[in-house]
Amino acid sequence: MAVIFEEALKKDIAAKKTVDTYLLFGDEAYLIDLYTAKLSAFVEDEVFNLQRFAGDCELQEVYDAVMQVPLFADRKCVILSDYDFEHAAKSNLEKLCSLLSEEHEETVFILNFYSVEVDYKKSSKAKKIIAAAEKSGGRAVVLNRRKTPELVKMLVDGAAKRGCKMLPDAARYLIELAGDDILTLKNELEKLCCYKPGEAIVKETVDLVSVKTAEASVYNLAKEIFACNSTNAIKLTDELFYMRLEPNIILHTLAMAYVDMYRVFICKRAGKNLSETAAQFGYKGREFVFERAAQNLRKFDFNKLSLSFDALTEADRLLKSNTDARVVIEQLIIRLIFIAARGETVDKT
């Protein structure tokens, strides 16, 4: 069983080397949409030669559509979305595998998945449908979220196409604030280019225009805590509660900033660099998370980390005991700032 990734699919499409069958899946819905559209664009007449089916359809209808010859054209396209093969009856799974394994040179058959998970590494049924597609020369394509360097290039190139210049640092900063969802980033880029038409987009522009994710806002809160700036930290807390962000989410995301530091701490002791640390914890392509953690770690030692985790654990306990959430979070922030500044808890002063 073999799968390919976005880069290989892009090369195939650029060279117009399409095959009869495609399985498109992964955690980036935008890319699944994009490549479904690109592959179906080879069809000359969409009115007569493009058919779409939802996951709850009868497979026999899909089979008939795939096997029918195109009308007044060389090729046709059939798209089946979100067919739940994991919970399908055995007979339907066999019928799907039979369809995938048969050659149909005049039809491009696309089986794409948005909400149905395809665990191609562990699921025996996922492996089965991929193997069936391979029998007919088909392609199984994993379309996961792009890594940070790829997203930076996408934003820089996208700004250039819109007549603006976006500096790589600003692009990376936008990803930190808005997340790595491609559609969100494209929308933010449109706003930035409209705000500064024909001009350079820098970090300050991103701060003025772009919407921050909840995660980015809490990480900004962590940054103020590490800087021991209580005024800005409380101000950011006000904003988070104004956004109606759940206190548990604030606590969890804040804790992750400390977890990232601890991961860097233990890996550094083991002689590993940041790239190795990122790969070990599944952050490959998002090394900036650990770069930021490494910078913050300069102000911390093991004692400060340990005391901070004690404070975070106590705040979690208080939130679960129905104590006033606002009070718990604000007290936690003061405790964390005191630990960062003095290396001891407020209670011992």
C-alpha positions as CSV (number, residue, x, y, z in Angstrom):
1,M,0.0,0.0,0.0
2,A,1.4,3.4,-1.0
3,V,0.1,6.9,-0.6
4,I,1.3,10.1,-2.1
5,F,1.2,13.7,-0.8
6,E,0.3,17.1,-2.2
7,E,3.6,17.8,-4.0
8,A,3.4,14.6,-6.0
9,L,-0.3,15.3,-6.9
10,K,0.6,18.8,-8.0
11,K,3.3,17.4,-10.3
12,D,0.9,14.9,-11.9
13,I,-1.7,17.6,-12.5
14,A,0.9,20.0,-14.0
15,A,2.1,17.3,-16.3
16,K,-1.6,16.3,-17.1
17,K,-0.8,12.7,-15.9
18,T,-4.2,11.9,-14.5
19,V,-5.3,8.4,-13.5
20,D,-8.7,6.7,-13.4
21,T,-9.3,6.8,-9.6
22,Y,-8.3,9.1,-6.8
23,L,-8.8,8.8,-3.1
24,L,-8.4,12.3,-1.4
25,F,-8.3,12.5,2.4
26,G,-6.5,14.3,5.2
27,D,-7.1,17.1,7.7
28,E,-7.1,20.0,5.3
29,A,-10.6,20.3,3.8
30,Y,-9.5,23.3,1.7
31,L,-7.0,21.2,-0.1
32,I,-9.4,18.4,-0.7
33,D,-11.8,20.9,-2.2
34,L,-9.0,22.4,-4.3
35,Y,-7.7,19.2,-5.8
36,T,-11.2,17.8,-6.3
37,A,-11.9,20.9,-8.4
38,K,-8.6,20.6,-10.3
39,L,-9.1,17.0,-11.2
40,S,-12.7,17.5,-12.2
41,A,-11.7,20.5,-14.4
42,F,-10.3,18.1,-17.0
43,V,-13.9,17.3,-17.9
44,E,-15.0,19.4,-20.9
45,D,-18.7,19.5,-20.2
46,E,-19.7,19.6,-16.6
47,V,-23.4,19.7,-17.3
48,F,-23.5,16.2,-18.8
49,N,-20.3,14.7,-17.7
50,L,-19.9,15.6,-14.0
51,Q,-21.9,13.6,-11.4
52,R,-21.7,14.0,-7.6
53,F,-22.9,11.6,-5.0
54,A,-23.2,12.0,-1.2
55,G,-22.1,9.3,1.3
56,D,-25.6,8.0,1.9
57,C,-26.2,7.1,-1.8
58,E,-26.7,3.7,-3.3
59,L,-23.4,2.3,-4.5
60,Q,-25.0,0.7,-7.5
61,E,-25.9,4.2,-8.7
62,V,-22.3,5.3,-8.4
63,Y,-21.1,2.1,-10.2
64,D,-23.5,2.7,-13.1
65,A,-22.4,6.4,-13.3
66,V,-18.7,5.4,-13.4
67,M,-19.2,2.7,-16.1
68,Q,-21.3,4.9,-18.4
69,V,-19.6,6.4,-21.3
70,P,-19.2,10.2,-21.4
71,L,-21.7,12.2,-23.5
72,F,-20.2,14.2,-26.4
73,A,-16.8,14.2,-24.7
74,D,-13.7,12.1,-24.2
75,R,-13.9,11.9,-20.4
76,K,-16.4,12.3,-17.6
77,C,-16.0,12.7,-13.8
78,V,-17.8,11.0,-10.9
79,I,-17.3,12.3,-7.3
80,L,-18.4,10.3,-4.2
81,S,-18.0,12.3,-1.0
82,D,-17.7,11.0,2.6
83,Y,-18.8,7.4,2.0
84,D,-18.5,5.8,5.5
85,F,-16.7,2.7,4.5
86,E,-15.7,1.9,8.1
87,H,-19.3,1.3,9.1
88,A,-20.6,0.0,5.8
89,A,-22.1,-3.5,5.4
90,K,-19.6,-6.1,4.2
91,S,-21.4,-6.4,0.9
92,N,-21.2,-2.6,0.3
93,L,-17.5,-2.6,1.2
94,E,-16.8,-5.4,-1.3
95,K,-18.8,-3.5,-3.9
96,L,-16.8,-0.3,-3.3
97,C,-13.5,-2.3,-3.6
98,S,-14.7,-3.9,-6.8
99,L,-15.5,-0.4,-8.3
100,L,-12.2,1.0,-7.2
101,S,-10.2,-1.9,-8.6
102,E,-11.8,-1.8,-12.1
103,E,-10.3,0.2,-14.9
104,H,-12.5,2.9,-16.5
105,E,-10.4,4.9,-18.9
106,E,-13.1,7.3,-19.9
107,T,-14.1,8.2,-16.3
108,V,-12.2,10.0,-13.5
109,F,-13.6,8.6,-10.3
110,I,-12.9,10.7,-7.2
111,L,-13.6,9.4,-3.7
112,N,-13.0,12.2,-1.3
113,F,-13.4,12.4,2.5
114,Y,-14.1,15.5,4.7
115,S,-15.8,14.2,7.9
116,V,-15.0,10.5,7.5
117,E,-11.6,9.7,8.9
118,V,-9.2,7.6,6.8
119,D,-6.6,6.1,9.0
120,Y,-4.4,4.6,6.3
121,K,-1.8,3.4,8.8
122,K,-4.0,1.4,11.2
123,S,-7.4,0.8,9.7
124,S,-7.7,-2.5,7.8
125,K,-10.7,-1.3,5.8
126,A,-8.8,1.9,4.8
127,K,-5.9,-0.2,3.7
128,K,-8.3,-2.4,1.7
129,I,-9.9,0.4,-0.3
130,I,-6.5,1.9,-1.0
131,A,-5.1,-1.4,-2.2
132,A,-8.2,-1.8,-4.4
133,A,-7.6,1.6,-6.0
134,E,-4.0,0.7,-6.6
135,K,-5.0,-2.4,-8.6
136,S,-6.5,-0.1,-11.3
137,G,-3.5,2.3,-11.2
138,G,-5.4,4.7,-8.9
139,R,-3.8,7.2,-6.4
140,A,-4.4,7.6,-2.7
141,V,-3.5,11.2,-1.7
142,V,-3.0,12.5,1.8
143,L,-3.8,16.2,2.0
144,N,-2.8,17.4,5.4
145,R,-2.2,20.9,6.7
146,R,0.8,22.6,5.1
147,K,4.0,23.1,7.1
148,T,4.9,26.6,8.2
149,P,7.6,27.2,5.5
150,E,5.1,26.2,2.8
151,L,2.5,28.6,4.3
152,V,5.0,31.4,4.5
153,K,5.8,31.0,0.8
154,M,2.1,30.8,-0.1
155,L,1.4,34.1,1.7
156,V,4.5,35.9,0.3
157,D,3.6,34.7,-3.3
158,G,-0.1,35.5,-2.7
159,A,0.8,39.1,-1.6
160,A,3.0,39.6,-4.7
161,K,0.2,38.5,-7.0
162,R,-2.0,41.1,-5.4
163,G,0.6,43.8,-5.9
164,C,1.8,43.9,-2.3
165,K,5.0,42.8,-0.7
166,M,4.7,40.7,2.4
167,L,7.9,40.1,4.4
168,P,8.5,36.5,5.5
169,D,8.6,37.6,9.2
170,A,5.2,39.1,8.8
171,A,3.9,36.0,7.1
172,R,5.2,33.8,9.9
173,Y,3.7,36.2,12.4
174,L,0.3,36.0,10.7
175,I,0.4,32.1,10.9
176,E,1.2,32.4,14.6
177,L,-1.8,34.7,15.2
178,A,-4.4,33.2,12.8
179,G,-3.4,29.5,12.8
180,D,-2.5,27.3,9.9
181,D,-5.9,26.9,8.2
182,I,-5.4,27.8,4.6
183,L,-8.8,29.4,4.0
184,T,-8.4,31.6,7.1
185,L,-5.0,32.7,6.0
186,K,-6.2,33.5,2.4
187,N,-9.0,35.6,3.9
188,E,-6.6,37.4,6.2
189,L,-4.2,38.0,3.3
190,E,-7.1,39.6,1.2
191,K,-7.8,41.9,4.1
192,L,-4.2,42.9,4.5
193,C,-3.7,43.6,0.8
194,C,-6.9,45.7,0.7
195,Y,-5.7,47.7,3.8
196,K,-2.2,48.3,2.3
197,P,-2.7,48.2,-1.5
198,G,0.7,48.2,-3.3
199,E,2.6,48.6,0.0
200,A,4.7,46.4,2.2
201,I,2.9,44.3,4.8
202,V,4.9,44.1,8.1
203,K,4.2,42.8,11.6
204,E,2.6,46.0,12.7
205,T,0.1,45.8,9.8
206,V,-0.8,42.2,10.8
207,D,-1.4,43.4,14.4
208,L,-3.7,46.1,13.2
209,V,-5.8,44.1,10.7
210,S,-5.8,40.4,11.4
211,V,-8.1,38.5,13.7
212,K,-6.2,36.5,16.4
213,T,-7.2,33.0,17.2
214,A,-8.1,32.2,20.8
215,E,-4.8,30.2,21.0
216,A,-2.8,33.1,19.8
217,S,-4.5,35.5,22.3
218,V,-3.7,33.2,25.2
219,Y,-0.1,32.7,24.0
220,N,0.1,36.5,24.0
221,L,-1.1,36.4,27.6
222,A,1.7,33.9,28.3
223,K,4.2,36.2,26.8
224,E,3.2,39.0,29.1
225,I,3.4,36.6,32.1
226,F,6.9,35.6,31.1
227,A,7.8,39.3,30.8
228,C,6.3,39.8,34.3
229,N,4.0,42.5,33.0
230,S,1.0,42.3,35.2
231,T,-0.8,45.3,33.7
232,N,-0.8,44.0,30.2
233,A,-1.6,40.4,31.4
234,I,-4.7,41.5,33.2
235,K,-5.8,43.6,30.2
236,L,-5.4,40.6,27.9
237,T,-7.4,38.5,30.4
238,D,-10.2,41.1,30.2
239,E,-10.2,40.7,26.4
240,L,-10.4,36.9,26.6
241,F,-13.4,37.0,28.9
242,Y,-15.0,39.7,26.7
243,M,-14.5,37.2,23.8
244,R,-16.5,34.7,26.0
245,L,-13.6,32.2,25.9
246,E,-14.1,29.3,28.2
247,P,-11.9,29.6,31.3
248,N,-10.9,25.9,30.9
249,I,-9.6,26.7,27.4
250,I,-7.7,29.7,28.7
251,L,-6.1,27.5,31.4
252,H,-5.4,24.6,29.0
253,T,-3.7,26.8,26.3
254,L,-1.7,28.7,29.0
255,A,-0.6,25.4,30.4
256,M,0.6,24.3,26.9
257,A,3.0,27.2,26.8
258,Y,4.7,25.8,29.9
259,V,4.5,22.2,28.6
260,D,6.3,23.4,25.4
261,M,9.0,24.9,27.6
262,Y,9.3,21.7,29.6
263,R,9.7,19.7,26.5
264,V,12.5,21.9,25.3
265,F,14.1,21.7,28.7
266,I,14.2,17.9,28.9
267,C,15.2,17.5,25.2
268,K,18.0,20.1,25.7
269,R,19.3,18.0,28.6
270,A,19.2,14.9,26.4
271,G,21.3,16.8,23.8
272,K,18.6,17.3,21.2
273,N,18.2,20.4,19.1
274,L,14.9,22.2,18.4
275,S,14.3,20.4,15.1
276,E,14.7,17.1,16.8
277,T,12.5,18.2,19.6
278,A,9.8,19.4,17.2
279,A,9.9,16.1,15.3
280,Q,9.7,14.0,18.4
281,F,6.5,15.8,19.7
282,G,4.7,16.0,16.3
283,Y,5.5,19.7,15.7
284,K,7.5,19.1,12.5
285,G,7.0,22.2,10.2
286,R,5.9,24.2,13.2
287,E,9.3,24.6,14.8
288,F,8.5,28.2,15.6
289,V,6.5,26.9,18.6
290,F,9.6,25.5,20.2
291,E,11.8,28.5,19.1
292,R,9.4,30.6,21.1
293,A,9.5,28.2,24.0
294,A,13.3,28.2,23.9
295,Q,13.4,32.0,24.2
296,N,11.0,31.9,27.1
297,L,13.0,29.2,28.8
298,R,16.0,31.5,29.2
299,K,14.2,33.1,32.1
300,F,13.2,29.8,33.8
301,D,14.9,27.0,35.7
302,F,13.5,23.7,36.8
303,N,12.3,25.2,40.1
304,K,10.3,27.9,38.4
305,L,8.8,25.4,36.0
306,S,7.9,23.0,38.8
307,L,6.2,25.8,40.8
308,S,4.4,27.0,37.7
309,F,2.9,23.6,37.1
310,D,1.8,23.4,40.7
311,A,0.0,26.7,40.3
312,L,-1.6,25.6,37.0
313,T,-2.8,22.3,38.7
314,E,-4.3,24.1,41.6
315,A,-6.2,26.5,39.2
316,D,-7.5,23.4,37.4
317,R,-8.8,22.0,40.7
318,L,-10.5,25.3,41.7
319,L,-12.2,25.6,38.3
320,K,-13.6,22.1,38.7
321,S,-14.9,23.0,42.2
322,N,-17.1,25.8,40.8
323,T,-15.0,28.6,42.2
324,D,-15.5,31.9,40.4
325,A,-13.6,31.3,37.2
326,R,-12.6,34.9,36.7
327,V,-11.0,35.1,40.1
328,V,-9.2,31.8,39.6
329,I,-7.7,32.9,36.3
330,E,-6.6,36.3,37.6
331,Q,-5.1,34.8,40.7
332,L,-3.3,32.3,38.6
333,I,-1.8,35.0,36.4
334,I,-0.5,36.9,39.5
335,R,1.0,33.7,40.9
336,L,2.7,32.8,37.6
337,I,4.2,36.3,37.3
338,F,5.5,36.1,40.9
339,I,7.1,32.7,40.2
340,A,8.7,34.0,37.0
341,A,10.0,37.1,38.7
342,R,11.1,35.7,42.1
343,G,11.3,32.0,41.7
344,E,9.0,31.3,44.7
345,T,5.2,31.3,45.4
346,V,3.2,34.2,46.7
347,D,2.1,32.0,49.7
348,K,5.7,31.8,51.0
349,T,6.4,35.5,51.0
